[in-house]
Amino acid sequence: MGSRHMTAITGSLLTASFSTVMIFACTATADDQGPASGKGGKPVDEAPAGVKLTTLLPSKISVDNSSHKTAITATVKNGGTKDSGKIRLLVAGFDGLAVKNVKGCTAIAKADLPPGSNSAFSCAIDNLAAGKSTSYAVDATFDTGKTGKICLPVQTSDGKKTYWQQGPVPFGTTNPSPNAPATPLLLGTDNKPVAPGGDRLADTGVTADVLPLGVTGGTLVAAGAAGLWWTRRRPEPQP
């Protein structure tokens, strides 16, 4: 695919977010997350020759029904034959899924979040060797009374190219269990929310917070299709 000059965050975003990193205690364990999956992921811009970047998410997570807390492992992998050089992984939450912390990463300022996102973190990676992967512990909350999605773009360090983007892909269940201690959610499953008490389904129709389909310079499309992130504003300052 031809390169398209897109960035997920601007230089001002990075400057602001460094001063607003949110640190949270570990809120849930990442036990029994099943095999990792690249479901909902597609290449966007063409990567350098010999570099093949992808991401993986757990096939299932468990949400505490009282606190709404959950833990997610986000993995970026270089399945190519050459080192990646400097790249970054973004972790963004949508709808009922909010990213509270990604260990070792920087929170993106609220004013600079992508359209439709409620939270996002940027993870700088100096280099990912050929055949290697690195994983990040993601603390999140999931309101099981709503649908929820997560998105993992892998970009150049300056954000001008997006080599790979997984999502926004949903976590959810078709069998809500609001009266149980926890609700298991599956990757790639549209959540069927149930109101507290389990006596009625929550409203899951189209609302005002649905992601806009058109943004200048590119389009962020619905879950399961390749989406392009924020438009380029200006180059980031180099550290």
Backbone as CSV, one residue per row, in Angstrom:
resi,resn,N_x,N_y,N_z,CA_x,CA_y,CA_z,C_x,C_y,C_z
1,MET,0.861,-1.184,0.000,0.000,0.000,0.000,0.895,1.230,0.000
2,GLY,0.556,2.210,-0.779,1.358,3.411,-0.859,1.354,4.159,0.456
3,SER,2.443,4.861,0.697,2.538,5.618,1.945,1.578,6.788,1.926
4,ARG,0.953,7.009,3.047,0.099,8.173,3.233,0.553,8.906,4.471
5,HIS,0.773,10.206,4.328,1.312,10.992,5.447,0.217,11.241,6.467
6,MET,0.232,10.410,7.503,-0.760,10.523,8.576,-0.016,10.443,9.898
7,THR,-0.512,11.111,10.924,0.014,10.940,12.265,-1.110,10.721,13.219
8,ALA,-0.804,10.059,14.298,-1.800,9.830,15.324,-1.780,10.927,16.356
9,ILE,-0.611,11.508,16.566,-0.533,12.577,17.556,0.474,13.605,17.092
10,THR,0.306,14.825,17.521,1.193,15.898,17.107,2.286,16.111,18.123
11,GLY,3.260,16.978,17.740,4.336,17.299,18.674,3.805,17.902,19.943
12,SER,2.759,18.730,19.816,2.203,19.346,21.018,1.575,18.313,21.916
13,LEU,1.040,17.245,21.304,0.442,16.165,22.097,1.511,15.510,22.964
14,LEU,2.653,15.174,22.326,3.707,14.531,23.091,4.201,15.427,24.216
15,THR,4.374,16.704,23.912,4.849,17.629,24.936,3.883,17.688,26.096
16,ALA,2.583,17.759,25.766,1.586,17.846,26.832,1.476,16.550,27.596
17,SER,1.524,15.430,26.856,1.268,14.157,27.518,2.390,13.757,28.459
18,PHE,3.630,14.217,28.172,4.718,13.878,29.079,4.466,14.455,30.469
19,SER,3.732,15.552,30.542,3.475,16.160,31.836,2.192,15.654,32.470
20,THR,1.488,14.768,31.750,0.212,14.296,32.280,0.132,12.783,32.285
21,VAL,1.289,12.132,32.437,1.283,10.684,32.495,0.476,10.226,33.704
22,MET,-0.450,9.316,33.478,-1.283,8.828,34.568,-0.758,7.478,35.041
23,ILE,-0.421,7.384,36.299,0.092,6.155,36.868,-0.964,5.563,37.791
24,PHE,-1.307,4.328,37.531,-2.304,3.647,38.337,-1.701,2.353,38.866
25,ALA,-2.109,1.964,40.023,-1.692,0.673,40.541,-2.299,-0.420,39.684
26,CYS,-1.647,-1.561,39.666,-2.182,-2.679,38.902,-3.573,-3.007,39.427
27,THR,-4.537,-3.020,38.524,-5.921,-3.149,38.965,-6.501,-4.537,38.761
28,ALA,-5.851,-5.326,37.952,-6.376,-6.670,37.704,-5.248,-7.525,37.158
29,THR,-5.384,-8.810,37.285,-4.373,-9.702,36.753,-4.738,-10.101,35.338
30,ALA,-3.717,-10.458,34.579,-3.932,-10.837,33.189,-4.008,-12.358,33.052
31,ASP,-4.593,-13.009,34.042,-4.680,-14.464,34.025,-5.660,-14.955,32.970
32,ASP,-5.379,-16.135,32.426,-6.314,-16.853,31.578,-6.846,-15.986,30.446
33,GLN,-5.935,-15.332,29.722,-6.356,-14.488,28.615,-6.421,-15.236,27.296
34,GLY,-6.118,-16.532,27.343,-6.209,-17.325,26.130,-5.105,-16.974,25.147
35,PRO,-5.108,-17.615,23.988,-4.077,-17.341,22.993,-4.200,-15.922,22.440
36,ALA,-3.048,-15.320,22.126,-3.061,-13.974,21.567,-3.561,-14.017,20.132
37,SER,-4.183,-12.913,19.708,-4.816,-12.880,18.392,-4.580,-11.534,17.710
38,GLY,-4.419,-11.578,16.396,-4.290,-10.371,15.599,-5.599,-9.985,14.940
39,LYS,-6.710,-10.522,15.438,-8.024,-10.277,14.839,-8.304,-8.775,14.726
40,GLY,-8.828,-8.374,13.584,-9.149,-6.974,13.363,-7.966,-6.127,12.958
41,GLY,-6.833,-6.752,12.614,-5.643,-6.002,12.253,-5.341,-6.047,10.760
42,LYS,-4.823,-4.935,10.235,-4.446,-4.859,8.822,-3.265,-3.923,8.644
43,PRO,-2.418,-4.188,7.631,-1.370,-3.212,7.309,-1.996,-1.970,6.698
44,VAL,-1.336,-0.828,6.906,-1.829,0.431,6.342,-0.767,0.978,5.394
45,ASP,0.240,1.684,5.893,1.347,2.127,5.047,2.378,1.010,4.902
46,GLU,3.090,1.053,3.795,4.090,0.025,3.524,5.286,0.167,4.454
47,ALA,5.664,-0.926,5.106,6.813,-0.918,6.013,8.106,-1.047,5.213
48,PRO,9.251,-0.682,5.811,10.536,-0.867,5.122,10.756,-2.333,4.761
49,ALA,11.527,-2.557,3.725,11.801,-3.924,3.277,12.369,-4.753,4.427
50,GLY,11.823,-5.931,4.617,12.303,-6.840,5.656,11.678,-6.631,7.014
51,VAL,10.830,-5.595,7.159,10.170,-5.311,8.440,8.698,-5.691,8.313
52,LYS,8.206,-6.480,9.245,6.807,-6.909,9.239,6.239,-6.752,10.647
53,LEU,5.549,-5.653,10.872,5.039,-5.328,12.206,3.566,-5.690,12.322
54,THR,3.230,-6.362,13.409,1.850,-6.722,13.713,1.627,-6.553,15.212
55,THR,0.385,-6.646,15.644,0.068,-6.607,17.072,-0.806,-7.789,17.443
56,LEU,-0.843,-8.061,18.736,-1.649,-9.153,19.264,-2.378,-8.693,20.516
57,LEU,-3.606,-9.163,20.673,-4.398,-8.936,21.875,-4.861,-10.279,22.408
58,PRO,-5.171,-10.376,23.708,-5.677,-11.639,24.242,-7.018,-11.991,23.605
59,SER,-7.270,-13.270,23.462,-8.544,-13.705,22.870,-9.701,-13.516,23.834
60,LYS,-9.383,-13.401,25.144,-10.447,-13.157,26.117,-9.896,-12.398,27.319
61,ILE,-10.760,-11.609,27.943,-10.422,-10.892,29.169,-11.562,-11.093,30.156
62,SER,-11.331,-10.740,31.405,-12.354,-10.871,32.428,-12.538,-9.523,33.118
63,VAL,-13.775,-9.066,33.214,-14.082,-7.767,33.800,-14.767,-7.952,35.147
64,ASP,-14.220,-7.324,36.194,-14.846,-7.353,37.513,-16.146,-6.557,37.455
65,ASN,-17.249,-7.174,37.780,-18.546,-6.511,37.643,-18.782,-5.411,38.675
66,SER,-18.013,-5.400,39.756,-18.172,-4.350,40.763,-17.326,-3.119,40.439
67,SER,-16.052,-3.344,40.117,-15.125,-2.236,39.871,-14.998,-1.880,38.394
68,HIS,-15.423,-2.783,37.524,-15.278,-2.644,36.065,-13.823,-2.747,35.627
69,LYS,-12.928,-3.144,36.515,-11.511,-3.204,36.162,-11.179,-4.477,35.388
70,THR,-10.211,-4.347,34.491,-9.727,-5.494,33.729,-8.266,-5.265,33.362
71,ALA,-7.593,-6.308,32.925,-6.205,-6.211,32.482,-6.089,-6.807,31.084
72,ILE,-5.309,-6.163,30.246,-5.135,-6.577,28.855,-3.647,-6.569,28.536
73,THR,-3.168,-7.569,27.813,-1.788,-7.589,27.358,-1.753,-7.198,25.885
74,ALA,-1.044,-6.114,25.573,-0.900,-5.652,24.193,0.508,-5.970,23.715
75,THR,0.623,-6.665,22.610,1.917,-7.114,22.102,2.153,-6.578,20.698
76,VAL,3.371,-6.089,20.452,3.776,-5.716,19.097,4.912,-6.643,18.682
77,LYS,4.846,-7.119,17.445,5.784,-8.147,16.970,6.385,-7.738,15.632
78,ASN,7.667,-8.026,15.474,8.340,-7.855,14.192,8.614,-9.236,13.614
79,GLY,7.767,-9.633,12.685,7.919,-10.956,12.083,8.792,-10.956,10.849
80,GLY,9.514,-9.847,10.612,10.346,-9.737,9.425,11.760,-10.235,9.645
81,THR,12.622,-9.856,8.714,14.021,-10.306,8.745,14.977,-9.167,9.086
82,LYS,14.446,-7.949,9.246,15.279,-6.798,9.583,14.710,-6.066,10.792
83,ASP,15.590,-5.374,11.524,15.162,-4.605,12.688,14.235,-3.469,12.267
84,SER,13.352,-3.091,13.185,12.335,-2.082,12.864,12.855,-0.660,12.892
85,GLY,13.892,-0.390,13.698,14.259,0.989,13.981,13.246,1.585,14.944
86,LYS,13.271,2.902,15.115,12.389,3.552,16.084,10.942,3.539,15.605
87,ILE,10.065,3.023,16.460,8.635,2.970,16.176,7.876,3.303,17.455
88,ARG,6.571,3.374,17.365,5.768,3.539,18.566,4.462,2.760,18.417
89,LEU,3.982,2.293,19.556,2.702,1.611,19.639,1.724,2.534,20.350
90,LEU,0.535,2.681,19.801,-0.521,3.427,20.467,-1.565,2.447,20.983
91,VAL,-2.101,2.738,22.155,-3.167,1.927,22.753,-4.318,2.864,23.073
92,ALA,-5.441,2.697,22.394,-6.569,3.617,22.556,-7.846,2.858,22.895
93,GLY,-8.656,3.454,23.782,-9.928,2.855,24.178,-11.104,3.631,23.601
94,PHE,-12.194,2.913,23.337,-13.393,3.508,22.764,-14.630,3.012,23.508
95,ASP,-15.629,3.869,23.544,-16.931,3.518,24.114,-16.767,3.094,25.575
96,GLY,-17.212,1.893,25.931,-17.183,1.464,27.321,-15.832,0.999,27.813
97,LEU,-14.844,0.868,26.921,-13.498,0.442,27.315,-12.602,1.668,27.432
98,ALA,-12.097,1.928,28.637,-11.218,3.075,28.876,-9.853,2.582,29.333
99,VAL,-8.803,3.041,28.683,-7.433,2.669,29.042,-6.967,3.592,30.159
100,LYS,-6.653,3.021,31.311,-6.248,3.809,32.475,-4.740,3.937,32.612
101,ASN,-4.001,2.935,32.178,-2.551,2.991,32.233,-1.959,1.907,31.349
102,VAL,-0.842,2.238,30.716,-0.042,1.251,29.993,1.363,1.372,30.547
103,LYS,1.830,0.354,31.200,3.103,0.417,31.912,4.247,0.767,30.969
104,GLY,4.982,1.818,31.321,6.122,2.250,30.533,5.770,3.180,29.395
105,CYS,4.517,3.599,29.307,4.068,4.447,28.197,3.544,5.786,28.699
106,THR,3.243,6.679,27.781,2.863,8.049,28.101,1.408,8.309,27.737
107,ALA,0.667,8.894,28.667,-0.737,9.211,28.412,-0.864,10.340,27.399
108,ILE,-1.816,10.217,26.503,-2.108,11.248,25.520,-3.121,12.214,26.123
109,ALA,-2.844,13.496,25.989,-3.717,14.513,26.567,-5.126,14.409,25.987
110,LYS,-6.108,14.692,26.827,-7.508,14.564,26.432,-7.835,15.364,25.180
111,ALA,-7.272,16.567,25.083,-7.561,17.430,23.936,-7.000,16.880,22.634
112,ASP,-6.045,15.943,22.723,-5.398,15.413,21.527,-5.793,13.979,21.207
113,LEU,-6.818,13.477,21.868,-7.275,12.124,21.590,-7.869,12.037,20.191
114,PRO,-7.840,10.843,19.579,-8.445,10.678,18.254,-9.961,10.806,18.339
115,PRO,-10.624,11.117,17.247,-12.083,11.224,17.261,-12.729,9.941,17.778
116,GLY,-13.592,10.083,18.765,-14.311,8.935,19.293,-13.631,8.208,20.427
117,SER,-12.335,8.468,20.636,-11.595,7.774,21.684,-11.785,8.478,23.021
118,ASN,-11.808,7.685,24.096,-11.920,8.258,25.441,-10.584,8.262,26.180
119,SER,-9.561,7.586,25.639,-8.276,7.451,26.328,-7.269,6.851,25.363
120,ALA,-5.994,7.197,25.539,-4.956,6.617,24.689,-3.593,6.830,25.313
121,PHE,-2.676,5.909,25.028,-1.294,5.974,25.489,-0.365,5.740,24.306
122,SER,0.822,6.333,24.383,1.848,6.182,23.352,3.058,5.482,23.954
123,CYS,3.493,4.403,23.299,4.615,3.592,23.787,5.770,3.687,22.791
124,ALA,6.855,4.361,23.177,8.018,4.505,22.300,8.865,3.236,22.343
125,ILE,9.250,2.768,21.159,10.086,1.566,21.042,11.325,1.957,20.242
126,ASP,12.496,1.904,20.860,13.729,2.320,20.189,14.054,1.430,18.998
127,ASN,13.852,0.132,19.165,14.089,-0.801,18.070,13.484,-2.147,18.437
128,LEU,12.875,-2.791,17.454,12.342,-4.135,17.653,13.064,-5.043,16.670
129,ALA,13.900,-5.910,17.216,14.728,-6.769,16.372,13.877,-7.745,15.566
130,ALA,14.425,-8.190,14.466,13.730,-9.149,13.615,13.374,-10.398,14.410
131,GLY,12.124,-10.830,14.292,11.671,-12.037,14.972,11.331,-11.852,16.437
132,LYS,11.436,-10.635,16.945,11.186,-10.381,18.356,9.843,-9.686,18.571
133,SER,9.400,-9.713,19.824,8.161,-9.025,20.192,8.337,-8.399,21.565
134,THR,7.502,-7.428,21.873,7.490,-6.830,23.204,6.045,-6.615,23.621
135,SER,5.784,-6.800,24.914,4.408,-6.734,25.409,4.263,-5.652,26.474
136,TYR,3.055,-5.115,26.570,2.748,-4.057,27.529,1.527,-4.449,28.356
137,ALA,1.629,-4.202,29.658,0.514,-4.469,30.563,-0.419,-3.266,30.545
138,VAL,-1.661,-3.502,30.162,-2.650,-2.444,30.030,-3.682,-2.575,31.148
139,ASP,-3.792,-1.541,31.978,-4.866,-1.471,32.967,-6.025,-0.706,32.344
140,ALA,-7.211,-1.274,32.433,-8.366,-0.657,31.794,-9.613,-0.882,32.623
141,THR,-10.656,-0.157,32.266,-11.988,-0.435,32.808,-12.916,-0.696,31.638
142,PHE,-13.931,-1.522,31.900,-14.906,-1.844,30.860,-16.295,-1.780,31.493
143,ASP,-17.086,-0.837,31.013,-18.467,-0.724,31.467,-19.292,-1.731,30.689
144,THR,-19.675,-2.831,31.353,-20.392,-3.899,30.650,-21.819,-3.504,30.287
145,GLY,-22.230,-2.300,30.682,-23.500,-1.769,30.236,-23.387,-1.072,28.889
146,LYS,-22.196,-1.133,28.284,-21.953,-0.507,26.985,-21.152,-1.462,26.110
147,THR,-21.037,-1.106,24.836,-20.072,-1.786,23.992,-18.701,-1.189,24.258
148,GLY,-17.631,-1.869,23.859,-16.287,-1.353,24.098,-15.306,-1.863,23.069
149,LYS,-14.379,-0.989,22.663,-13.387,-1.348,21.645,-11.999,-0.865,22.060
150,ILE,-10.990,-1.497,21.457,-9.600,-1.108,21.671,-8.921,-1.041,20.318
151,CYS,-7.907,-0.178,20.208,-7.202,-0.033,18.932,-5.699,0.058,19.171
152,LEU,-4.915,-0.667,18.353,-3.460,-0.701,18.471,-2.811,-0.355,17.128
153,PRO,-2.515,0.918,16.858,-1.722,1.255,15.674,-0.225,1.173,15.982
154,VAL,0.561,0.740,14.998,2.023,0.746,15.088,2.529,1.720,14.041
155,GLN,3.283,2.717,14.496,3.685,3.811,13.617,5.183,4.059,13.646
156,THR,5.631,4.876,12.708,6.975,5.428,12.811,7.027,6.293,14.064
157,SER,8.226,6.555,14.552,8.345,7.308,15.803,7.782,8.721,15.691
158,ASP,7.782,9.284,14.470,7.233,10.627,14.283,5.753,10.592,13.905
159,GLY,5.186,9.401,13.775,3.768,9.279,13.484,3.380,9.547,12.044
160,LYS,4.340,9.706,11.140,4.005,10.040,9.759,3.454,8.849,8.977
161,LYS,3.783,7.654,9.426,3.269,6.461,8.763,2.707,5.495,9.807
162,THR,1.662,4.795,9.436,1.089,3.741,10.270,1.311,2.420,9.536
163,TYR,2.183,1.586,10.091,2.506,0.340,9.414,1.424,-0.725,9.608
164,TRP,0.756,-0.662,10.759,-0.213,-1.697,11.100,-1.215,-1.092,12.062
165,GLN,-2.459,-1.522,11.969,-3.462,-1.083,12.936,-4.436,-2.213,13.230
166,GLN,-4.523,-2.575,14.498,-5.487,-3.577,14.951,-6.664,-2.854,15.586
167,GLY,-7.803,-2.909,14.937,-8.990,-2.295,15.474,-9.327,-0.961,14.847
168,PRO,-10.274,-0.228,15.459,-10.898,-0.549,16.746,-11.659,-1.878,16.692
169,VAL,-11.227,-2.809,17.519,-11.819,-4.141,17.569,-12.557,-4.302,18.890
170,PRO,-13.741,-4.900,18.877,-14.520,-4.980,20.109,-14.131,-6.146,21.009
171,PHE,-14.316,-5.953,22.294,-14.411,-7.039,23.258,-15.881,-7.109,23.663
172,GLY,-16.384,-8.296,23.928,-17.776,-8.364,24.348,-18.243,-9.776,24.597
173,THR,-19.511,-9.879,24.968,-20.135,-11.166,25.202,-21.571,-11.112,24.707
174,THR,-22.036,-12.246,24.229,-23.437,-12.343,23.821,-24.287,-12.924,24.936
175,ASN,-23.634,-13.190,26.088,-24.336,-13.784,27.227,-23.960,-13.022,28.495
176,PRO,-24.513,-11.825,28.707,-24.136,-11.007,29.864,-24.440,-11.697,31.190
177,SER,-23.573,-11.432,32.165,-23.769,-12.029,33.494,-23.570,-10.962,34.562
178,PRO,-24.484,-9.985,34.646,-24.297,-8.856,35.566,-24.320,-9.236,37.030
179,ASN,-24.913,-10.370,37.380,-25.014,-10.767,38.785,-23.859,-11.664,39.223
180,ALA,-22.965,-11.996,38.289,-21.788,-12.801,38.617,-20.651,-11.888,39.071
181,PRO,-19.644,-12.440,39.735,-18.510,-11.604,40.169,-17.769,-10.962,39.007
182,ALA,-17.690,-11.660,37.886,-16.950,-11.150,36.732,-17.632,-11.587,35.443
183,THR,-17.376,-10.843,34.383,-17.920,-11.168,33.069,-16.770,-11.438,32.103
184,PRO,-16.714,-12.627,31.501,-15.696,-12.895,30.488,-16.092,-12.269,29.161
185,LEU,-15.142,-11.613,28.521,-15.380,-10.984,27.227,-14.437,-11.576,26.185
186,LEU,-14.915,-11.724,24.965,-14.132,-12.306,23.884,-13.751,-11.247,22.859
187,LEU,-12.524,-11.331,22.346,-12.056,-10.417,21.325,-12.842,-10.631,20.026
188,GLY,-13.215,-9.526,19.389,-13.928,-9.622,18.124,-15.400,-9.911,18.270
189,THR,-15.925,-9.814,19.495,-17.343,-10.081,19.759,-18.046,-8.786,20.144
190,ASP,-19.129,-8.464,19.475,-19.904,-7.282,19.838,-20.623,-7.527,21.159
191,ASN,-20.398,-6.629,22.106,-21.002,-6.802,23.423,-22.514,-6.596,23.374
192,LYS,-23.224,-7.438,24.093,-24.666,-7.288,24.260,-24.902,-6.833,25.694
193,PRO,-24.843,-5.523,25.914,-24.874,-5.009,27.288,-26.191,-5.316,27.978
194,VAL,-26.113,-5.447,29.281,-27.310,-5.631,30.079,-27.270,-4.627,31.221
195,ALA,-28.397,-4.052,31.540,-28.460,-3.050,32.591,-28.232,-3.688,33.953
196,PRO,-27.803,-2.909,34.950,-27.641,-3.452,36.310,-28.911,-4.149,36.771
197,GLY,-28.745,-5.320,37.353,-29.899,-6.099,37.789,-30.286,-7.160,36.781
198,GLY,-29.846,-6.992,35.528,-30.062,-8.022,34.529,-31.478,-8.129,34.019
199,ASP,-32.306,-7.118,34.228,-33.701,-7.249,33.844,-34.032,-6.612,32.501
200,ARG,-33.066,-5.869,31.921,-33.348,-5.290,30.612,-32.039,-5.001,29.887
201,LEU,-32.095,-5.033,28.581,-30.923,-4.739,27.787,-30.721,-3.228,27.716
202,ALA,-29.462,-2.828,27.732,-29.149,-1.411,27.600,-29.342,-0.970,26.154
203,ASP,-29.451,0.332,25.963,-29.595,0.891,24.632,-28.282,0.753,23.881
204,THR,-28.295,0.034,22.763,-27.082,-0.164,21.985,-27.205,0.409,20.590
205,GLY,-28.182,1.283,20.378,-28.379,1.864,19.049,-27.341,2.914,18.737
206,VAL,-27.435,3.467,17.550,-26.501,4.494,17.121,-26.698,5.740,17.970
207,THR,-25.599,6.279,18.494,-25.660,7.463,19.353,-24.726,8.529,18.820
208,ALA,-24.723,9.662,19.513,-23.929,10.801,19.056,-22.437,10.555,19.154
209,ASP,-22.011,9.538,19.957,-20.581,9.334,20.125,-20.016,8.307,19.156
210,VAL,-20.786,7.921,18.133,-20.265,7.024,17.116,-19.120,7.709,16.390
211,LEU,-18.074,6.951,16.053,-16.917,7.530,15.403,-17.299,8.194,14.091
212,PRO,-16.798,9.407,13.857,-17.054,10.041,12.561,-16.333,9.282,11.465
213,LEU,-16.982,9.095,10.325,-16.359,8.339,9.243,-15.377,9.184,8.443
214,GLY,-15.557,10.491,8.412,-14.682,11.321,7.600,-13.802,12.222,8.442
215,VAL,-12.499,12.159,8.218,-11.593,13.116,8.817,-10.656,13.595,7.723
216,THR,-10.179,14.816,7.837,-9.343,15.391,6.798,-8.109,14.536,6.557
217,GLY,-7.899,14.151,5.324,-6.699,13.405,4.966,-6.842,11.911,5.121
218,GLY,-7.954,11.398,5.651,-8.100,9.956,5.797,-9.372,9.610,6.517
219,THR,-9.639,8.327,6.666,-10.884,7.874,7.254,-10.607,6.817,8.299
220,LEU,-11.272,6.961,9.450,-11.214,5.932,10.481,-12.512,5.166,10.394
221,VAL,-12.459,3.918,9.985,-13.673,3.166,9.741,-13.994,2.260,10.903
222,ALA,-15.130,1.587,10.817,-15.649,0.810,11.937,-14.767,-0.385,12.247
223,ALA,-15.047,-1.030,13.397,-14.263,-2.169,13.854,-14.236,-3.251,12.802
224,GLY,-13.061,-3.898,12.665,-12.907,-4.985,11.726,-12.382,-4.543,10.380
225,ALA,-12.310,-3.245,10.099,-11.773,-2.738,8.842,-10.563,-1.885,9.132
226,ALA,-9.730,-1.691,8.106,-8.524,-0.888,8.307,-8.902,0.565,8.478
227,GLY,-8.367,1.187,9.520,-8.667,2.603,9.775,-7.391,3.397,9.800
228,LEU,-7.471,4.637,9.416,-6.323,5.532,9.477,-6.532,6.517,10.600
229,TRP,-5.416,6.832,11.291,-5.533,7.678,12.479,-5.564,9.149,12.129
230,TRP,-5.272,9.954,13.147,-5.415,11.394,13.028,-4.626,11.948,11.857
231,THR,-5.065,13.103,11.381,-4.366,13.754,10.286,-3.083,14.398,10.763
232,ARG,-2.187,14.553,9.839,-0.911,15.197,10.148,-1.134,16.680,10.409
233,ARG,-0.557,17.193,11.484,-0.650,18.621,11.778,0.706,19.293,11.577
234,ARG,1.673,18.842,12.316,3.016,19.357,12.104,3.989,18.360,12.704
235,PRO,5.225,18.332,12.220,6.195,17.343,12.729,6.424,17.525,14.211
236,GLU,6.717,16.431,14.863,7.027,16.473,16.281,8.442,16.979,16.501
237,PRO,8.670,17.682,17.569,10.051,18.077,17.907,10.854,16.871,18.282
238,GLN,12.095,16.864,17.886,12.970,15.746,18.205,13.573,15.947,19.590
239,PRO,13.638,14.866,20.396,14.231,15.016,21.734,15.710,15.310,21.670
